[in-house]
Amino acid sequence: MLPSLFISHGSPMLALTRTPAHDFLRGLGQRLQPKAVVVVSAHWASRQLLVSTSAHPETIHDFGGFPRELFECQYPAPGEPELALRLARELNAVPTERGLDHGAWVPLSLMFPQAEVPVVSLSLPAQWSNAELAALGERLAALRNENILVIGSGSLTHNLYEMQARDAAMPAWVGEFADWVEARLAEDDREALLAWESAPKARENHPTPEHFQPLLVAMGAGGQAERLHHSVEHGVLAMDVYAFG
């Protein structure tokens, strides 16, 4: 059975820049052979739950100020409309046509560079409670028995106001929050994680919650957590990847 994954996607330049996280995701994809991916990205926030039924989702370049080379990147992975419509029925989600935002295509382009694995995007209902987001993950858990990979794509820490040079040292307030999350996941303390806003330095690391919320979905979809990767980019972007087995 596949685990569910929480992936920190960091800056869109992750697609092109050889960082430890970039190299890790390339290796991670080689260890997985899913028949499809269902991804919840921080960059498709919505009021209600939506699911993309696109057969050929476009590559969305939902960012600015980056090199032309990044805007030329395309990730032509197919969609899976039949699976999407099934999820719409089972989850009471609204079907719609949407491409892959960078929270989806950037990590997937590293994990599955041949773009052969079909991808279905679910929106992030960002106004749902933490418990509701975890419960959404629980409803996705059965997909793992079908060799479908469930991914929550966000960032373990995400304060863009404090971004520094790519190889800058991690401030203590970033490490304090990342360590708290690691400890709570190692203890499988889901009650604490459902109240993560009360964690040390939570507000400093997440001025808005949407980049942490996909972790709750991934947590709900899986079991015991294992941290597969930890590195830091731009001082304040912890690039942690967790598997929930």
C-alpha positions in Angstrom: 0.0 0.0 0.0 1.2 3.5 -0.8 1.6 6.1 1.9 0.0 9.5 1.7 2.6 12.3 1.4 3.0 15.8 2.6 5.4 17.7 0.3 6.9 21.1 0.9 7.1 22.6 -2.6 8.9 25.9 -1.6 9.7 28.3 -4.4 8.6 27.5 -8.0 12.4 27.6 -8.8 12.5 24.2 -7.1 11.6 22.8 -10.5 15.0 24.0 -12.0 17.4 24.5 -9.1 19.5 21.6 -7.8 18.9 21.8 -4.1 18.7 19.0 -1.6 14.9 19.0 -1.8 15.0 19.0 -5.6 17.3 15.9 -5.6 15.3 14.2 -2.9 12.0 14.5 -4.8 13.7 13.1 -7.9 14.8 10.0 -5.9 11.4 9.7 -4.2 9.6 9.4 -7.5 11.8 6.5 -8.5 10.6 4.6 -5.4 6.9 5.0 -6.2 4.9 3.6 -9.0 1.3 4.9 -8.5 -1.3 4.4 -11.2 -2.6 7.9 -10.4 -2.1 10.9 -8.1 -4.7 12.9 -6.2 -3.2 16.2 -5.1 -4.4 18.9 -2.8 -2.3 22.1 -3.3 -2.1 25.2 -1.2 -2.5 27.2 -4.4 -6.0 26.1 -5.2 -7.9 27.4 -2.2 -11.7 27.5 -2.4 -14.8 27.9 -0.2 -16.3 24.5 -1.2 -14.5 21.4 -2.2 -13.8 21.3 -6.0 -12.3 18.5 -8.2 -10.8 19.0 -11.6 -12.2 16.7 -14.3 -9.8 18.0 -17.0 -8.5 15.2 -19.2 -5.5 17.4 -20.2 -4.8 19.8 -17.4 -2.8 22.8 -18.5 0.4 23.9 -16.7 -0.5 27.0 -14.7 2.3 29.5 -14.1 0.7 31.1 -11.1 3.6 33.3 -10.1 5.6 36.3 -11.3 9.1 37.7 -11.2 10.9 34.5 -12.1 13.2 33.7 -15.1 11.7 33.0 -18.5 13.0 29.5 -18.3 10.5 28.7 -15.5 7.6 30.1 -17.5 8.6 27.8 -20.4 8.2 24.7 -18.2 5.3 22.5 -19.2 4.1 19.4 -17.3 1.7 17.6 -19.7 0.5 14.8 -17.4 -2.9 13.5 -18.3 -5.9 13.9 -16.0 -8.2 11.1 -15.0 -11.8 12.3 -15.5 -13.4 9.0 -14.4 -11.6 9.1 -11.1 -12.4 12.8 -10.7 -16.1 12.2 -11.2 -16.0 9.3 -8.8 -14.4 11.6 -6.2 -17.0 14.3 -6.9 -19.8 11.8 -6.0 -18.0 10.3 -3.0 -16.9 13.6 -1.5 -19.8 15.7 -2.6 -17.3 17.9 -4.4 -18.1 20.2 -7.4 -16.6 19.0 -10.7 -14.8 21.7 -12.7 -12.0 22.1 -15.3 -8.7 23.3 -13.9 -5.0 22.9 -14.7 -2.1 22.1 -12.4 -0.9 25.0 -10.3 2.8 25.1 -9.3 2.1 23.5 -6.0 1.1 20.4 -8.0 3.3 20.4 -11.1 6.6 21.5 -9.6 7.0 18.6 -7.2 5.4 16.1 -9.7 7.7 17.2 -12.5 10.6 16.1 -10.3 9.0 12.9 -9.0 7.5 11.8 -12.4 9.4 13.7 -15.0 8.0 11.7 -17.9 4.5 13.1 -17.0 3.0 9.6 -17.5 1.1 9.4 -14.2 -2.5 10.8 -14.4 -3.2 13.6 -11.9 -6.4 14.7 -10.4 -6.5 18.0 -8.4 -8.7 18.5 -5.4 -9.1 22.1 -4.1 -8.2 23.1 -0.6 -11.3 24.2 1.2 -9.3 26.7 3.2 -12.2 27.8 5.4 -12.8 24.3 6.7 -11.8 23.6 10.3 -8.6 21.6 10.9 -10.7 18.6 11.9 -12.7 18.8 8.7 -9.5 18.9 6.6 -8.2 15.8 8.4 -11.6 14.1 7.9 -11.3 14.8 4.1 -8.0 13.0 4.2 -9.6 10.1 6.0 -12.1 9.8 3.1 -9.3 9.7 0.7 -7.4 7.0 2.6 -9.1 4.1 0.7 -7.4 5.3 -2.5 -4.1 4.1 -1.2 -5.4 0.5 -1.5 -5.9 1.1 -5.2 -2.3 2.3 -5.8 -3.4 5.9 -6.0 -1.0 8.3 -4.4 -2.5 11.0 -2.2 -0.4 14.2 -1.8 -0.9 17.3 0.2 1.4 20.0 -1.2 2.2 23.0 0.9 5.2 24.1 3.0 6.1 23.2 6.5 7.1 26.8 7.1 6.0 29.6 4.8 6.7 33.3 5.7 7.5 35.0 2.4 7.9 38.3 4.2 11.1 37.0 5.8 12.7 35.3 2.8 16.4 35.6 2.5 19.1 34.3 0.2 18.6 30.7 -1.0 21.4 29.3 1.2 20.8 31.5 4.2 20.9 29.9 7.7 17.6 29.0 9.3 16.4 31.4 12.0 15.7 29.9 15.4 11.9 30.6 15.1 11.7 28.5 12.0 13.5 25.6 13.6 11.4 25.8 16.8 8.2 25.3 14.8 9.6 22.6 12.5 10.9 20.7 15.5 7.4 21.0 17.2 5.7 19.5 14.2 8.3 16.7 13.9 7.8 15.8 17.6 4.0 15.8 17.4 4.0 13.7 14.3 6.5 11.2 15.8 4.2 10.9 18.8 1.1 10.6 16.5 -0.3 13.5 18.6 -3.1 14.4 16.2 -5.0 16.3 18.8 -2.1 18.8 19.1 -1.7 19.0 15.3 -5.4 19.8 14.9 -4.6 22.8 17.1 -1.3 23.6 15.4 -2.0 27.4 15.4 -1.1 27.3 19.1 2.3 25.8 18.4 5.4 27.7 19.2 6.1 30.4 16.5 3.1 29.2 14.4 2.0 32.7 13.4 5.6 33.7 12.5 5.9 30.7 10.2 2.4 30.8 8.7 0.9 34.3 8.6 -1.8 32.6 6.6 -2.7 28.9 7.1 -3.1 27.5 3.5 0.5 26.1 3.2 0.1 24.1 6.4 -3.4 22.8 5.8 -2.4 20.2 3.2 -0.4 18.4 5.9 -3.7 17.8 7.8 -5.2 16.2 4.7 -2.2 14.0 4.1 -2.2 13.1 7.8 -5.8 12.1 7.7 -5.2 9.9 4.7 -2.5 7.9 6.3 -1.1 6.4 9.4 2.1 6.9 11.4 4.2 9.7 10.1 7.8 9.4 9.0 9.9 12.4 8.0 11.6 11.5 4.8 13.4 14.7 4.1 14.4 18.0 5.9 16.3 20.9 4.4 15.8 24.7 4.4 15.8 27.1 1.5 15.8 31.0 1.7 16.3 30.7 5.5 12.5 30.4 6.2 11.2 27.6 3.8 11.5 24.3 5.6 11.3 21.7 2.8 10.2 18.8 4.9 8.5 15.8 3.3 6.5 13.4 5.4 5.0 10.0 4.6 2.0 8.7 6.4 2.2 4.9 6.2 
